[in-house]
Amino acid sequence: MNKTRTLDAEAAALLERARASTIPPYESVTPAKAREYNAMGRQHVQPAKPDMSLIQDLDAGGITLRHYRPLGVPAYLVLPALVYFHGGGWVLGDLDSHDVVARTLCNVSGGAVFSVNYRVAPEARFPAAVDDAFAATRWIAANAAALKCDPARLAVGGDSAGGNLAAVVALMARDAKGPALVHQALVYPATDLSMDYPSQREFAEGHILTRANQLWFHSHYLQSDADKQDWRASPLLAPSHAGLPPASILLAGCDPLRDEGHAYAERLRHAGVEVAVKEVPGTIHSFITMGKVLSAATPALHWLGSELKLAYIRA
């Protein structure tokens, strides 16, 4: 877990372009300006959008969801569903930043996807995003019949901060005895905000997500450093991980969050939870949103979508 990883050629080239860019690091600007820069950069890295049979924005009790249904699926068919939480350090990101990710997972898994536009920080600090994520999941389960979804085949997923939220929602749903979840799809999830892992030190600078970035995200998301010990912020610290749904965990080899992703997988296994882990060598944090320039993105998303499809079949 602490062995040095080497960047692949595409990731190295992307990082070289980033170093030559005039865009300042997030920690040197306001959240509003960081969101502006983040949105500007998407056009250069996001691949073409896959076609879908339906894309519809919904109001889930004040939380906006984007509902996707796979291409070629008739409207009357009842589908399993993934509730997806976007990444962005709880500060950046939105429904558009992860639109291609949601479309791809939808088409590959054969299930519907509901992408959640949870509140972001610092306008809404911890645990606002957690509350929105769980409320949206409960709303989807409660309205499954109208949404043509099967409440007995509901999964949660997300990347980075969104992977954190998905892991937390799985814990909350277990403790609340519902909604029943059949799977959790976690992409380089933030599971322990202590940041005390070998990969955090190995990739502290120069690999898209830096240590300074993370501290900036935490400063805007958390109300105080004490929140890092709350399992709703650091799900690795939950008292128990028994009784959680099976997990598929997708990691990047050159990512500061790599080792806490492996640590979460081990914690789940120790608690008797079935876990599949795929570490994509040579690539970097956020790679699943960069399929236009990082060829590792699409097969990785197909792996995750296939894991979801299998989970739906087994449910």
C-alpha positions as CSV (number, residue, x, y, z in Angstrom):
1,M,0.0,0.0,0.0
2,N,2.9,2.3,0.5
3,K,4.9,1.4,-2.6
4,T,5.8,4.2,-4.9
5,R,3.6,4.4,-8.0
6,T,4.7,5.9,-11.4
7,L,2.6,8.2,-13.5
8,D,1.5,7.0,-16.9
9,A,2.3,9.1,-19.9
10,E,-1.1,10.7,-20.3
11,A,-1.4,11.7,-16.6
12,A,2.2,13.1,-16.7
13,A,1.3,15.1,-19.8
14,L,-1.8,16.5,-18.2
15,L,0.0,17.5,-15.0
16,E,2.7,19.2,-17.1
17,R,0.0,21.2,-18.9
18,A,-1.5,22.1,-15.5
19,R,1.8,23.3,-14.2
20,A,2.2,25.6,-17.3
21,S,-1.4,27.0,-16.8
22,T,-2.0,30.5,-15.5
23,I,-4.9,29.3,-13.4
24,P,-4.0,29.8,-9.7
25,P,-4.4,27.0,-7.1
26,Y,-7.7,26.7,-5.4
27,E,-6.3,27.5,-2.0
28,S,-5.3,31.0,-3.3
29,V,-8.7,32.1,-4.4
30,T,-12.3,32.3,-3.1
31,P,-14.7,29.3,-3.5
32,A,-16.7,31.3,-6.1
33,K,-13.6,31.9,-8.2
34,A,-12.5,28.3,-7.7
35,R,-15.9,27.1,-9.1
36,E,-15.4,29.4,-12.1
37,Y,-12.0,28.0,-12.8
38,N,-13.3,24.4,-12.3
39,A,-16.1,24.9,-14.7
40,M,-13.7,26.5,-17.3
41,G,-11.4,23.5,-17.2
42,R,-14.1,20.9,-17.8
43,Q,-14.4,21.5,-21.6
44,H,-10.8,20.5,-22.1
45,V,-11.0,17.1,-20.3
46,Q,-14.6,15.8,-20.5
47,P,-15.4,13.4,-23.4
48,A,-18.5,13.5,-25.5
49,K,-21.8,12.9,-23.7
50,P,-23.3,9.4,-24.3
51,D,-27.0,9.4,-25.5
52,M,-29.7,8.5,-23.0
53,S,-33.4,7.7,-23.2
54,L,-34.2,10.2,-20.5
55,I,-32.6,13.1,-18.7
56,Q,-34.9,15.0,-16.3
57,D,-34.3,17.4,-13.4
58,L,-36.5,16.7,-10.4
59,D,-37.2,18.5,-7.1
60,A,-36.7,16.2,-4.2
61,G,-38.1,18.3,-1.4
62,G,-35.9,21.2,-2.2
63,I,-32.9,19.2,-3.4
64,T,-32.4,19.0,-7.2
65,L,-31.8,15.6,-8.7
66,R,-31.0,14.7,-12.3
67,H,-32.7,11.5,-13.3
68,Y,-31.1,9.4,-16.1
69,R,-32.4,6.3,-17.8
70,P,-30.4,4.1,-20.1
71,L,-30.5,4.4,-23.9
72,G,-33.1,2.2,-25.4
73,V,-35.0,1.4,-22.2
74,P,-38.8,1.9,-22.5
75,A,-40.3,4.4,-20.1
76,Y,-42.6,1.9,-18.4
77,L,-39.8,-0.5,-17.3
78,V,-39.1,-0.6,-13.6
79,L,-35.3,-0.3,-13.1
80,P,-32.8,-0.6,-10.3
81,A,-31.2,2.8,-9.4
82,L,-28.0,4.4,-8.3
83,V,-28.1,7.5,-6.1
84,Y,-24.9,9.4,-7.1
85,F,-23.0,12.1,-5.2
86,H,-20.5,14.2,-7.2
87,G,-17.0,15.0,-6.1
88,G,-15.4,18.4,-5.6
89,G,-14.2,18.6,-2.0
90,W,-17.8,19.5,-0.8
91,V,-17.1,23.0,-2.3
92,L,-16.9,22.5,-6.1
93,G,-18.8,20.4,-8.6
94,D,-22.4,20.1,-9.6
95,L,-24.8,18.1,-11.8
96,D,-22.9,19.2,-14.9
97,S,-19.4,18.4,-13.7
98,H,-20.4,14.7,-13.4
99,D,-22.9,14.5,-16.2
100,V,-20.8,12.2,-18.4
101,V,-20.0,10.0,-15.4
102,A,-23.7,9.6,-14.5
103,R,-24.6,8.9,-18.2
104,T,-21.9,6.2,-18.5
105,L,-22.7,4.5,-15.3
106,C,-26.4,4.5,-16.2
107,N,-25.9,3.0,-19.7
108,V,-23.4,0.4,-18.5
109,S,-25.3,-0.7,-15.4
110,G,-28.6,-0.8,-17.1
111,G,-30.1,1.0,-14.1
112,A,-31.4,4.5,-13.6
113,V,-29.1,7.1,-12.0
114,F,-30.1,10.0,-9.8
115,S,-27.4,12.6,-9.5
116,V,-27.8,14.7,-6.4
117,N,-27.2,18.5,-6.3
118,Y,-26.5,18.6,-2.5
119,R,-25.6,21.9,-0.8
120,V,-21.9,22.8,-1.0
121,A,-19.6,24.7,1.4
122,P,-18.9,27.2,2.7
123,E,-22.4,28.4,2.1
124,A,-23.6,25.2,3.8
125,R,-21.1,23.6,6.1
126,F,-20.9,20.1,7.5
127,P,-23.2,18.2,8.0
128,A,-25.5,19.9,5.4
129,A,-24.2,17.8,2.5
130,V,-24.6,14.7,4.6
131,D,-28.2,15.6,5.4
132,D,-29.0,16.4,1.8
133,A,-27.5,13.1,0.6
134,F,-29.5,11.0,3.0
135,A,-32.7,13.0,2.4
136,A,-32.4,12.6,-1.3
137,T,-31.8,8.8,-0.9
138,R,-34.9,8.5,1.3
139,W,-36.9,10.6,-1.1
140,I,-36.0,8.4,-4.1
141,A,-36.9,5.2,-2.1
142,A,-40.2,6.7,-1.0
143,N,-41.1,7.8,-4.6
144,A,-39.8,4.7,-6.3
145,A,-43.1,3.7,-7.9
146,A,-43.6,7.1,-9.5
147,L,-40.0,7.1,-10.7
148,K,-40.3,3.6,-12.2
149,C,-37.5,2.4,-9.9
150,D,-37.3,-0.8,-7.8
151,P,-36.8,0.2,-4.1
152,A,-35.4,-3.2,-3.4
153,R,-32.5,-2.6,-5.8
154,L,-31.2,0.8,-4.7
155,A,-27.4,1.6,-4.6
156,V,-25.4,4.6,-3.6
157,G,-22.2,5.9,-5.1
158,G,-19.9,8.9,-5.6
159,D,-16.4,10.0,-6.2
160,S,-14.0,11.8,-3.8
161,A,-16.2,13.9,-1.5
162,G,-19.1,12.2,-3.1
163,G,-17.6,8.8,-2.3
164,N,-17.4,10.1,1.3
165,L,-21.1,11.0,1.2
166,A,-22.1,7.6,-0.3
167,A,-20.2,5.7,2.4
168,V,-21.8,7.8,5.1
169,V,-25.3,7.4,3.6
170,A,-24.7,3.6,3.6
171,L,-23.9,3.8,7.3
172,M,-26.9,6.0,8.1
173,A,-29.3,3.8,6.1
174,R,-28.1,0.8,8.1
175,D,-28.6,2.5,11.4
176,A,-32.0,3.9,10.4
177,K,-33.0,0.5,9.1
178,G,-33.7,1.9,5.6
179,P,-33.7,2.6,2.9
180,A,-32.4,-0.8,2.1
181,L,-29.3,-0.6,-0.1
182,V,-27.8,-3.4,-2.3
183,H,-24.4,-1.8,-3.1
184,Q,-22.1,1.1,-2.5
185,A,-19.9,2.3,-5.5
186,L,-17.0,4.4,-4.1
187,V,-14.5,6.1,-6.3
188,Y,-11.4,7.3,-4.5
189,P,-13.5,8.2,-1.5
190,A,-12.3,10.5,1.3
191,T,-12.7,8.2,4.3
192,D,-10.5,9.7,7.0
193,L,-9.9,13.4,7.1
194,S,-6.8,13.1,9.3
195,M,-4.9,12.7,6.0
196,D,-2.3,10.6,7.8
197,Y,-1.5,8.0,5.2
198,P,1.7,7.2,3.1
199,S,-0.1,8.2,-0.2
200,Q,-1.0,11.6,1.4
201,R,2.7,12.3,1.9
202,E,3.9,10.7,-1.4
203,F,1.5,12.8,-3.6
204,A,1.2,15.9,-1.4
205,E,2.1,18.1,-4.3
206,G,1.9,18.1,-8.1
207,H,-0.8,15.4,-8.7
208,I,-4.0,17.5,-9.2
209,L,-5.3,17.1,-5.7
210,T,-2.6,18.5,-3.3
211,R,-2.4,18.6,0.5
212,A,-2.9,22.3,0.3
213,N,-6.1,21.8,-1.7
214,Q,-7.4,19.3,0.8
215,L,-6.8,21.6,3.8
216,W,-8.6,24.4,1.9
217,F,-11.6,22.1,1.2
218,H,-11.7,21.0,4.8
219,S,-11.5,24.6,6.1
220,H,-14.6,25.5,4.1
221,Y,-16.6,22.3,4.7
222,L,-16.0,21.6,8.4
223,Q,-17.2,23.8,11.2
224,S,-14.0,23.0,13.2
225,D,-11.1,20.5,13.1
226,A,-13.1,18.5,15.7
227,D,-15.5,17.5,13.0
228,K,-12.7,15.3,11.4
229,Q,-13.4,12.9,14.3
230,D,-17.1,12.6,13.4
231,W,-17.8,9.5,11.4
232,R,-20.2,11.5,9.2
233,A,-17.1,13.3,8.0
234,S,-14.6,10.4,8.3
235,P,-16.6,7.2,7.8
236,L,-13.6,5.1,8.5
237,L,-14.1,6.1,12.1
238,A,-17.6,4.7,12.4
239,P,-17.9,2.4,15.5
240,S,-19.0,-0.5,13.3
241,H,-19.0,-1.3,9.6
242,A,-20.9,-4.6,10.0
243,G,-24.2,-5.0,8.1
244,L,-23.3,-2.6,5.3
245,P,-24.1,-3.4,1.6
246,P,-21.3,-4.9,-0.6
247,A,-18.9,-2.3,-2.0
248,S,-16.9,-1.7,-5.2
249,I,-14.0,0.7,-4.6
250,L,-12.2,2.3,-7.5
251,L,-8.9,3.9,-6.8
252,A,-6.2,5.9,-8.6
253,G,-2.6,4.7,-8.2
254,C,-1.1,8.2,-7.9
255,D,-3.7,9.8,-5.7
256,P,-3.3,11.1,-2.1
257,L,-6.6,9.4,-1.2
258,R,-5.4,6.0,-2.4
259,D,-4.4,4.5,0.9
260,E,-7.4,5.6,2.8
261,G,-9.5,3.9,0.1
262,H,-7.6,0.7,0.7
263,A,-7.9,1.2,4.4
264,Y,-11.7,1.5,4.1
265,A,-11.8,-1.7,2.0
266,E,-9.9,-3.5,4.7
267,R,-12.2,-2.2,7.4
268,L,-15.3,-3.3,5.5
269,R,-13.8,-6.8,4.9
270,H,-12.9,-7.1,8.6
271,A,-16.6,-6.4,9.3
272,G,-17.7,-9.2,7.0
273,V,-18.7,-6.9,4.0
274,E,-18.0,-8.1,0.5
275,V,-15.6,-5.8,-1.3
276,A,-14.1,-5.5,-4.7
277,V,-11.2,-3.1,-5.2
278,K,-9.7,-1.9,-8.5
279,E,-6.7,0.4,-8.3
280,V,-5.9,1.9,-11.7
281,P,-2.1,2.3,-12.0
282,G,-0.4,5.4,-13.1
283,T,-3.4,7.7,-13.0
284,I,-4.5,10.6,-10.7
285,H,-7.3,11.9,-8.6
286,S,-10.5,13.0,-10.5
287,F,-9.5,10.9,-13.5
288,I,-13.0,9.5,-14.1
289,T,-14.2,12.9,-15.2
290,M,-11.3,13.3,-17.7
291,G,-12.0,10.7,-20.3
292,K,-11.1,13.1,-23.2
293,V,-7.4,13.1,-22.2
294,L,-7.0,10.1,-19.8
295,S,-7.9,6.8,-21.6
296,A,-8.0,5.0,-18.2
297,A,-11.3,6.8,-17.4
298,T,-13.8,5.0,-19.6
299,P,-12.7,1.4,-18.8
300,A,-12.7,2.2,-15.1
301,L,-16.2,3.6,-15.3
302,H,-17.2,0.5,-17.3
303,W,-15.8,-1.7,-14.5
304,L,-17.8,0.2,-11.9
305,G,-21.0,0.1,-14.0
306,S,-20.5,-3.7,-14.5
307,E,-20.1,-4.1,-10.7
308,L,-23.4,-2.3,-10.3
309,K,-25.1,-4.4,-12.9
310,L,-24.0,-7.5,-11.1
311,A,-25.2,-6.2,-7.8
312,Y,-28.6,-5.5,-9.3
313,I,-28.8,-9.0,-10.7
314,R,-27.9,-10.5,-7.3
315,A,-30.4,-8.4,-5.4
